[in-house]
């Protein structure tokens, strides 16, 4: 089915994308005409760029797009900055002979003076951008209200590898729980987001990620039934300290690479997103793809993918009672949770990287190369 979906855009000659770019006068010189700018760190933006690159190069049959962490010398290309922050860091130093694209994930003036100033800087840079990509309808509406031209704005979800992030077999689930020392009868609630400031212990909470809301919800949920919290990644010190004070057991592990998260999801009974502001987050898509019921505040892509009670649990930001009620209902009604897992898996397929990569090519890169 995927092959049939992509066939209309498959190039008959592997060099055609290069010819399009050269004929338009945009691309000159060596290297692919589209460049996705990533972070040097092996982190989210880099993963996004690599997935988009690999999908598009497979569709076109040639290396029309490459990733780079050093864009300073690029000229006469389509240059896509993987985040709004990278665009503001690099864009002012870049040549005028490129067409620039930036992904805007999240942010609003109410998040604080630094974020407010950042948004003002971003909006003042929009005239230099050919396209602004955002993942969520909530953020798309916000950008339109701020005056970003509709003709420049493209909504494309943050992607997930639904073949890798897939529901576990009974054996895979048992293996995952055994690996992390979790018993069959434990109710395991996951939170895999970095929610502390910095890259150290993370004792100072990052407010927009809602670590305080997470712990408050877990404490209330534990009044219904015993729970164990599963944490991954850096800067989780604030959450761990509060869980210890509340005598709620937890597991904390560091994964070597993004794909190792799959085993972590396989060990879960529920996944919490308790943020006050998000662009995605990836945890929503990954949880839904792996068959883990997701209960989330209404941030980022949550309302695009979660129908409350059908494909997950959805409630207002900072609504601790709402989070607990939805989580308790799913944990106490296995049949309902089972139906939700199936519906969630179907709903999240719109964010599979095969679709997301194709949309970047058809809606963003190809039109700019032909303009």
C-alpha positions, -999 to 999 in steps of 0.1 A, spaced: 0 0 0 28 24 9 45 17 -24 13 26 -43 10 58 -23 45 69 -32 47 57 -68 32 89 -84 61 109 -71 89 84 -79 114 101 -102 120 83 -135 156 96 -136 177 97 -105 193 130 -115 160 149 -120 158 166 -86 193 180 -93 181 192 -127 151 209 -112 172 228 -87 199 238 -112 173 249 -138 157 272 -112 190 289 -105 188 279 -68 213 251 -66 249 254 -78 279 234 -68 284 200 -51 262 184 -26 224 178 -24 202 209 -31 182 204 2 201 206 35 184 198 69 203 215 97 205 193 128 221 196 163 255 180 168 240 162 198 224 128 193 190 141 202 156 148 189 163 173 161 190 151 147 167 120 147 140 140 129 164 152 102 178 117 96 143 102 92 132 129 68 164 126 48 162 88 45 125 88 36 128 114 9 159 99 -6 141 66 -8 111 83 -25 132 102 -50 157 75 -57 186 98 -52 204 118 -25 184 150 -29 186 159 8 214 157 33 218 166 70 244 189 84 253 205 117 276 231 100 255 251 75 276 283 75 290 278 40 258 267 22 245 288 -7 219 285 -33 201 257 -16 169 250 3 181 251 39 158 237 66 166 245 102 152 217 124 141 241 151 132 277 155 161 282 179 187 269 154 173 292 128 177 323 150 212 312 160 224 306 124 200 325 101 215 360 107 249 348 96 237 329 65 239 339 28 209 356 11 210 332 -18 193 303 0 156 296 5 151 291 42 127 268 61 123 266 99 103 243 121 85 261 149 77 237 177 62 257 206 63 288 227 40 316 239 46 349 256 30 336 288 58 311 292 81 339 305 101 370 293 128 350 276 103 330 256 84 362 248 116 379 235 124 347 215 90 348 198 94 385 189 128 377 173 113 347 154 84 368 141 107 395 129 127 369 110 97 354 92 102 377 61 134 358 54 117 324 56 101 307 26 83 282 48 74 277 85 66 242 95 47 233 126 35 200 139 3 209 158 -30 226 148 -29 244 181 5 260 173 -5 266 136 -35 286 148 -13 306 172 12 314 144 -16 326 121 -29 349 149 6 363 153 7 372 116 27 345 100 13 344 64 -8 314 57 10 309 24 43 302 43 28 280 70 27 242 66 15 217 92 33 184 92 32 161 123 63 151 142 71 116 130 73 82 146 87 49 132 56 27 136 74 -4 125 99 -1 153 76 15 178 49 -13 177 29 -32 203 48 -60 221 40 -96 221 34 -112 254 70 -125 254 84 -91 246 64 -75 273 75 -101 299 111 -97 288 110 -59 290 95 -59 325 120 -85 337 149 -65 323 139 -35 344 131 -55 375 93 -50 372 69 -77 384 38 -88 365 14 -74 391 30 -39 392 11 -10 376 38 9 357 33 45 346 59 60 323 73 95 317 103 97 294 106 135 289 135 155 300 118 178 326 147 194 345 167 224 336 202 216 321 218 183 315 229 174 350 208 161 378 178 183 369 169 193 405 154 226 392 122 217 374 115 229 338 80 243 344 66 240 309 72 203 310 50 200 341 71 177 364 52 191 393 19 181 377 33 147 369 42 139 406 10 154 419 -10 132 395 11 101 404 6 107 442 -32 109 437 -32 79 414 -14 59 440 -44 65 463 -64 43 439 -38 15 435 -1 11 440 19 24 411 56 23 400 69 52 379 93 45 350 116 74 341 142 76 314 168 102 304 187 131 319 177 158 343 150 139 362 162 148 397 133 170 408 108 142 400 129 115 417 133 136 448 96 142 451 87 105 444 112 94 471 95 119 496 61 104 487 75 69 490 64 60 455 87 34 439 103 43 406 128 30 380 152 53 362 172 42 332 193 58 305 190 45 270 220 43 246 199 54 216 164 64 207 154 30 195 162 15 229 131 34 242 109 7 225 117 -17 253 109 9 279 74 15 264 69 -23 263 72 -24 301 44 2 306 7 1 315 2 38 310 21 69 298 16 104 312 22 137 294 17 165 319 32 195 302 20 230 301 35 236 266 47 213 238 53 210 201 46 172 201 58 156 223 73 124 208 60 105 238 24 108 226 32 93 192 55 66 206 31 56 233 2 53 209 23 34 184 35 9 210 0 2 223 5 21 256 -26 42 267 -15 78 268 -31 104 291 -21 139 282 -28 175 289 -40 195 259 -7 206 245 11 203 212 -2 175 190 -24 159 217 -57 172 205 -48 163 169 -43 126 178 -62 120 210 -100 118 212 -107 117 249 -118 82 259 -114 68 223 -77 70 214 -64 82 248 -71 105 277 -71 143 272 -76 170 298 -67 207 304 -32 218 314 -26 216 351 -58 195 357 -43 169 381 -77 155 389 -86 151 352 -53 133 346 -59 109 375 -96 102 366 -87 92 331 -57 72 341 -76 53 368 -105 45 344 -81 30 319 -62 10 346 -94 -3 361 -112 -13 329 -89 -36 309 -114 -41 280 -117 -3 275 -79 0 275 -76 -28 250 -100 -11 226 -82 22 231 -48 7 222 -62 -5 188 -78 28 180 -47 48 191 -24 27 169 -47 34 139 -49 71 147 -11 76 150 -4 62 115 -8 97 101 25 105 119 45 76 105 78 87 90 68 75 56 40 100 56 59 128 73 89 125 50 67 125 19 49 156 31 81 174 37 91 166 1 57 174 -16 46 203 5 79 221 12 111 211 -6 99 202 -41 78 234 -45 108 255 -34 132 238 -57 107 244 -86 100 280 -77 
